[in-house]
């Protein structure tokens, strides 16, 4: 499927993928729109560009997503890249991009080679790459869904974004769960509830336009106590990683720096670094802490916060 082409065209040129046909969906009007449903959910078409999402008046209620897109330094990627295309971006693993396959000789090339940017979680099998989507952790933390159609003309299903991904265990399996003939037409964001959300990326000072580790959080805070939470790590595992231990640590606690620090520690407690990427443990830990504090308006980590909807700002420390 060709939408923005920011990832697919490069893969085609390098012969990493060789599909029988490429279907251009850029001229389908229904996929070019952002619209609000009767239940106040927000539906984003597959060919909506990232910068169009940033400019749409209904998206102010989703600061975590906007923080991620604002962090993409390439103006070309923001203007040409599509929302769904970013969701399904193929791994940046250099072994995969150099033609060695998604599992790179069942992980042996990664295990014995340069693995400084590879997985520290979910890496006990042959898959050592990290999931490339920057917006996926924020969408999963929000509880977003995707609309999938195919392979039949009347086939349609709505699934959680988290269910779109899998860790491949053998050659031929992919990093997503789409079957042949299936494709994602829309991302559906849940109605704004006034709960808190934020994202934080640890990025290169210089170098590739992709984070080294990231975290997205969604918090229900009442009277200063975290009542519920979703915490998702990015760029540290073959899938966006649900940090369940971090959630258990945070829920029931006051929203404080100490609680955020402990959640960061718990988020990486089960990390299994490779020979050259143990540094990513600290990066992921910091990303979780900063995302939690950013959601609560307690600490911006050196980056300015975007404007929050008034009701969310009022509830930050309520």
Secondary structure, DSSP 8 states (H G I E B T S, - for coil): -BSS-TTHHHHHHTTS---S---B-TT-GGGG-EEE-TTS-EEEETT-BHHHHHH-GGGGG-HHHHHHHHT---HHHHHH-BHHHHHT-----HHIIIIITTTTTTTHHHHHS--TTS-SBS-SSS-------SSHHHHHHHT-EEEEE-SSTT-EEEEEGGGGB----STT--SB---TT-EEEEEEE----S-EEEEEEEE-SSS-SSEEEEEEEEEEEETTEEEEEEEEEESSBSS-EE-HHHHHHHTTSBS-HHHHHHHHHHHTTT----TT-THHHHHHHHHHHHHHHHHTTS--TTS------HHHHHHTT-
